[in-house]
C-alpha cells in the first residue's frame, strides 16, 4: 500500500484508535505525545448507540470497556441550603457506557504499543510538505520524514496550527470555562462494574459547582471573557477558580479549601472547532477534537473513534492514495460531525440569570428533555459505517 509510514500527534483517544486501524492495514505507525507518559484517571467519557458500539466491537475492546465502566451519575441541583431543585439524569450525561478517559487510553495503548512506535515527552515543532512526504521537526528528537501526518491532538491542536493556520481562525470561544479538579472517586477502584452515583450541583448566575460523581471530585463551569493564562500552570488555574467562586455559597467554600490538595486541576475554555474547509490539507489530516471538537458537547469521544475508523478504512480501500481517501473522509465526517451543532454546555448548565436557572431546572422535568435525549440517541447513529475490514486483507492485532 502507498503511503506506508505515518506520524500521529496525540496519544489520548483518537491517536491510538487511528494507530490501531492503520497498523491493521499494514502501515508503519509512529505516535508522538507531549506528555511524558499516558495520563491516568481523568474525567469520565462515554459512548452512545449502535454506531459507537460497532466500532468498539470491531476493535475488540468493547468487552474490556464494559468491565471497566463507571456507573452513570445523576446530578441533583440544590439551592444554597441544600434543598433539591431539579435532577439531571445520568442517562443524559453518561451515554450508554461511561469509562474514565485514562482507562480508555490505557486499553487502546495496550492494543497498539507492541506494534506501533510511541514517542512520549516530545511534540512536533515544524512541518514541511514535499512532493512525496512531510518533513517533521520535533522539539527534542531528530527530524524525520513521513508519508502522512495526522493531528489527533485535541482542540488546541499543534498540527492544525502548523498546517492550517492559527487557532483563532478555527476555534470559536463560546463564552465559558470549565475546570475539572480532583480525579474521579473511581480512578483507583478495582476493575469491574461501578454502581450508579449521585453528584450535587449548585448554580449562581453564570456559575456552576458540582461535587462528586464519576466525572471528577469537583467540576466548575462559569461564564467569562477570554482569560490569559497557561494551561500548563495548575497553580494559576486554581487561583482563577478561587477568585471566580469566592462569593458563591452552598458547599463551595469547602470545595475551594480542597482544591489546593488535589493533584489534578485542569481549566480550559468551552470552545468549538469550526473548520472553514476540509479536515485535510495535502498530506496532513485532522482527526477527533482537532477537526470537529466541541467541548463537553457529548459526542467527542464517539466522533474520535468513528473518525479514526473511517479515515483508516478509506486509506486501505484506496490502497493508500491519500487524495482519494481524504476526499471520502471529508465527505463522510462533515455530514456526521454536524451532530456537534452549536451546542454550548456552559450556557445550558450555567445560565447567566436567575430566571435562566429556573427555566433550566424546569426543562429537566419536561417532555422536551425526553425529546432531547431521543434526538441525541438518533444523532449518534446518523452514519452508515462501511465494513472496511471486509474490503482489505487486514492483519489482526487484537
C-alpha positions in Angstrom: 0.0 0.0 0.0 1.2 3.5 -0.8 1.9 6.0 2.0 3.1 3.3 4.3 4.7 5.5 7.0 2.6 7.8 9.1 3.1 10.1 12.2 0.2 10.7 14.6 0.3 13.5 17.0 -1.6 12.7 20.2 -1.9 9.6 22.4 -5.2 10.2 24.1 -8.1 8.5 22.3 -8.2 9.5 18.6 -4.4 8.8 18.2 -4.3 5.2 19.5 -7.6 4.4 17.8 -6.1 5.6 14.4 -2.9 3.8 15.1 -4.8 0.5 15.7 -6.6 0.6 12.4 -3.6 1.9 10.3 -1.4 -0.9 11.6 -4.0 -3.5 10.7 -3.8 -2.2 7.2 0.0 -2.7 7.0 1.1 0.9 7.8 4.2 1.7 9.9 2.9 4.0 12.7 4.7 6.5 14.9 2.7 8.3 17.7 4.2 11.4 19.3 2.8 12.6 22.6 4.0 15.7 24.5 3.1 14.2 27.9 5.9 12.1 29.5 3.5 9.1 29.8 -0.1 8.1 29.4 -2.3 10.3 31.6 -4.1 8.0 34.1 -7.6 8.6 35.5 -9.1 11.8 34.2 -12.8 12.6 33.8 -15.3 10.1 32.6 -16.2 9.9 28.9 -18.9 8.0 27.2 -20.2 6.2 24.1 -23.7 6.1 22.8 -25.6 3.9 20.4 -25.1 1.3 17.7 -22.5 3.2 15.7 -20.1 3.7 18.5 -20.6 0.2 19.8 -20.0 -1.3 16.3 -16.6 0.4 16.0 -15.6 -0.6 19.6 -16.6 -4.2 18.8 -14.6 -4.2 15.6 -11.6 -3.0 17.6 -12.2 -5.9 20.0 -12.3 -3.6 23.1 -16.0 -3.3 23.9 -15.9 -6.1 26.5 -13.0 -4.6 28.3 -14.7 -1.2 28.3 -17.8 -2.8 29.8 -15.6 -4.4 32.5 -14.0 -1.0 33.5 -17.1 1.2 33.0 -18.1 3.7 35.7 -21.6 4.0 36.9 -23.8 6.7 35.4 -24.1 9.8 37.6 -27.4 11.6 38.4 -26.8 15.2 39.2 -29.1 16.8 41.9 -29.2 20.6 41.7 -29.8 22.3 45.0 -30.2 25.8 46.4 -27.7 27.4 48.8 -29.3 25.5 51.7 -29.1 22.1 50.0 -32.8 21.9 49.0 -33.3 19.9 45.9 -34.5 21.9 42.8 -34.0 19.5 39.9 -32.3 16.3 38.8 -30.3 15.8 35.6 -30.3 12.1 34.7 -27.1 10.3 34.2 -28.6 8.8 31.1 -28.2 12.2 29.5 -24.6 12.9 30.7 -23.2 9.4 30.6 -24.4 7.8 27.3 -24.8 4.0 27.2 -21.4 3.2 28.6 -19.1 5.5 30.5 -15.4 5.0 31.3 -12.6 7.1 32.7 -10.5 8.7 29.9 -7.3 7.3 31.3 -8.7 3.8 31.4 -9.8 4.0 27.8 -6.4 5.4 26.7 -4.7 2.6 28.5 -6.9 0.0 26.8 -6.1 1.4 23.4 -2.4 1.9 24.1 -2.0 -1.7 25.1 -3.6 -2.8 21.8 -1.0 -0.8 19.8 2.2 -0.4 21.9 3.8 -3.7 20.7 3.2 -2.8 17.0 3.5 1.0 16.9 6.3 3.3 17.9 5.4 5.7 20.7 7.5 8.9 21.4 6.5 10.3 24.8 7.7 13.6 26.1 8.1 15.2 22.6 6.0 17.2 20.2 6.1 18.5 16.6 7.7 21.9 16.1 7.6 22.2 12.3 6.0 20.6 9.3 7.2 20.9 5.7 5.4 19.1 3.0 7.4 17.9 0.0 6.3 16.2 -3.2 6.5 12.7 -1.7 6.2 13.2 2.1 6.2 15.5 5.1 9.4 16.6 6.8 8.8 16.8 10.5 10.9 18.6 13.1 10.5 17.7 16.8 11.1 19.7 19.9 13.6 17.1 21.2 14.1 14.2 18.8 15.8 14.3 15.4 13.8 15.4 12.3 12.2 12.6 10.3 10.1 12.3 7.1 6.7 10.5 6.9 4.4 9.8 4.1 1.4 11.3 6.0 0.8 13.2 9.2 -2.3 13.1 11.4 -3.3 15.6 14.0 -5.1 13.8 16.8 -4.0 16.4 19.4 -7.2 18.0 20.6 -9.0 21.3 20.3 -5.7 23.2 20.8 -4.0 21.1 18.1 -0.5 22.0 17.2 -0.7 20.1 13.9 -3.7 22.2 12.9 -1.8 25.4 13.8 1.3 24.4 11.8 -0.5 23.0 8.7 -3.7 25.1 8.5 -3.1 28.3 10.4 -3.5 30.0 13.8 -6.0 28.6 16.4 -8.1 31.8 16.3 -9.1 31.1 12.7 -10.6 27.7 13.6 -11.7 27.7 17.2 -14.7 29.6 18.4 -14.7 30.5 22.1 -18.3 30.0 23.4 -18.1 32.3 26.4 -17.5 29.8 29.2 -14.7 27.9 31.0 -14.8 24.6 32.9 -12.5 23.2 35.4 -12.1 19.5 36.5 -10.5 19.3 39.9 -9.5 16.0 41.6 -9.5 12.6 40.0 -12.8 10.7 39.8 -13.6 8.9 43.0 -13.4 5.7 40.9 -10.0 6.3 39.5 -8.3 4.0 41.9 -11.1 1.4 42.2 -10.6 -2.2 41.1 -11.9 -3.0 37.7 -15.5 -4.2 37.4 -18.9 -2.5 37.1 -19.4 0.5 39.3 -22.7 1.5 40.8 -24.8 4.5 39.7 -23.6 7.6 41.6 -25.1 10.9 42.7 -23.4 14.3 42.3 -24.7 17.5 43.8 -24.6 20.8 41.9 -25.3 24.4 42.8 -25.8 27.4 40.5 -25.3 31.1 40.9 -25.9 33.3 37.8 -23.3 32.3 35.3 -21.7 29.8 37.6 -22.0 26.1 38.4 -20.2 24.0 41.0 -20.6 20.2 41.2 -19.3 17.9 43.9 -19.0 14.2 43.5 -20.0 11.7 40.7 -18.0 9.9 38.1 -16.6 12.8 36.2 -14.3 14.1 38.9 -14.4 15.0 42.5 -15.2 18.6 41.5 -16.4 20.3 38.4 -16.8 24.0 37.8 -18.3 25.9 34.9 -18.5 29.7 34.6 -19.0 32.5 32.1 -16.1 34.8 31.5 -14.3 37.0 28.9 -11.4 35.1 27.4 -8.7 34.6 30.0 -4.9 34.9 29.6 -3.3 32.0 31.5 -1.1 29.0 30.8 -2.9 25.6 30.5 0.4 24.1 31.9 0.2 26.2 35.1 -2.1 24.4 37.5 -1.4 26.9 40.3 -2.7 29.8 38.2 -5.8 27.7 37.3 -6.5 27.1 41.0 -6.2 30.8 41.7 -8.7 31.6 38.9 -11.3 29.2 40.4 -10.8 30.6 43.9 -11.3 34.1 42.6 -14.4 33.4 40.5 -16.1 31.4 43.2 -15.1 33.4 46.2 -18.7 34.8 46.7 -20.6 31.5 46.0 -22.4 29.9 48.9 -23.6 26.3 49.5 -20.6 23.8 49.8 -18.4 25.9 47.6 -16.1 27.3 50.4 -15.4 23.7 51.5 -14.7 22.7 47.9 -12.3 25.6 47.4 -10.4 24.6 50.5 -9.9 21.1 49.0 -8.8 22.3 45.5 -5.2 23.1 46.8 -4.8 19.4 47.9 -5.8 17.9 44.6 -3.1 16.5 42.2 -5.4 17.1 39.3 -6.8 20.5 38.4 -7.4 21.4 34.7 -9.0 24.6 33.5 -9.9 25.1 29.8 -12.3 27.1 27.6 -15.6 25.7 26.3 -14.9 26.1 22.6 -15.9 24.6 19.2 -13.7 23.8 16.3 -15.1 25.3 13.1 -13.0 24.3 10.1 -13.5 26.7 7.2 -13.0 23.9 4.7 -11.8 20.3 4.8 -10.2 18.4 7.7 -7.3 17.7 5.4 -4.6 19.7 3.7 -2.2 18.0 1.3 -0.6 15.1 3.3 -1.9 16.2 6.6 -5.3 15.3 8.2 -7.1 16.1 11.4 -9.0 13.5 13.4 -11.1 13.8 16.6 -11.3 17.1 18.5 -8.7 18.8 16.4 -11.1 18.6 13.5 -14.6 18.6 15.0 -14.3 19.2 18.7 -17.0 20.9 20.8 -16.0 21.0 24.5 -18.4 18.9 26.7 -20.7 18.6 23.7 -21.4 15.0 24.4 -20.2 13.4 21.2 -16.4 14.0 21.2 -15.1 10.5 22.1 -17.5 8.8 19.8 -16.6 11.1 16.9 -12.9 10.4 17.6 -13.2 6.7 17.3 -15.5 6.8 14.3 -13.3 9.3 12.6 -10.3 7.2 13.1 -12.1 4.1 11.8 -13.3 6.0 8.7 -10.1 7.6 7.6 -8.0 4.5 8.1 -10.6 2.4 6.3 -10.8 4.8 3.4 -7.0 4.8 3.1 -7.0 1.0 3.0 -9.8 0.9 0.4 -7.9 3.4 -1.8 -4.7 1.4 -1.5 -3.0 4.3 0.3 -3.9 7.0 -2.1 -4.5 9.9 0.3 -6.0 12.2 -2.3 -8.9 9.7 -2.8 -9.2 8.6 0.9 -9.0 12.1 2.3 -11.8 13.3 0.0 -14.0 10.5 1.1 -13.2 11.1 4.8 -14.1 14.8 4.5 -17.4 13.9 2.8 -18.4 11.3 5.4 -17.3 13.1 8.5 -18.6 16.5 7.6 -22.1 15.0 7.5 -21.6 13.1 10.7 -19.8 15.8 12.7 -22.8 18.1 12.3 -24.2 16.4 15.4 -22.0 18.7 17.4 -24.1 21.6 16.1 -23.7 24.8 18.0 -24.4 23.3 21.4 -22.9 25.1 24.4 -22.8 23.1 27.6 -21.9 26.3 29.6 -25.0 28.2 28.5 -27.1 25.1 29.3 -25.6 24.2 32.7 -24.6 27.6 34.0 -27.3 30.1 32.8 -26.3 33.7 33.2 -29.5 34.8 35.1 -31.6 33.5 38.0 -34.6 33.2 35.6 -32.4 31.2 33.2 -31.5 28.8 36.0 -35.2 28.3 36.9 -36.1 27.6 33.3 -33.3 25.1 33.0 -34.5 23.3 36.2 -38.0 23.1 34.8 -36.7 21.8 31.5 -35.2 18.7 33.2 -38.7 17.5 34.2 -40.4 18.4 30.9 -41.3 16.3 27.8 -38.8 18.5 25.9 -36.0 17.0 27.8 -37.1 13.5 26.8 -37.2 14.5 23.2 -33.7 16.0 23.6 -32.5 12.6 24.8 -34.1 10.9 21.8 -32.5 13.3 19.4 -29.1 12.7 21.0 -29.5 9.0 20.5 -30.5 9.4 16.9 -27.7 11.8 16.0 -25.1 9.5 17.4 -26.1 6.9 14.9 -26.5 9.1 11.8 -23.8 7.5 9.7 -23.6 4.3 7.6 -20.4 2.6 8.5 -18.6 0.7 5.8 -17.3 -2.7 6.7 -13.7 -1.8 5.8 -12.0 -5.0 7.1 -14.1 -7.0 4.6 -12.6 -4.9 1.8 -8.9 -5.4 2.6 -6.6 -8.1 3.8 -6.2 -6.8 7.3 -3.9 -8.2 9.9 -5.5 -9.0 13.3 -3.5 -7.5 16.2 -6.2 -7.8 18.9 
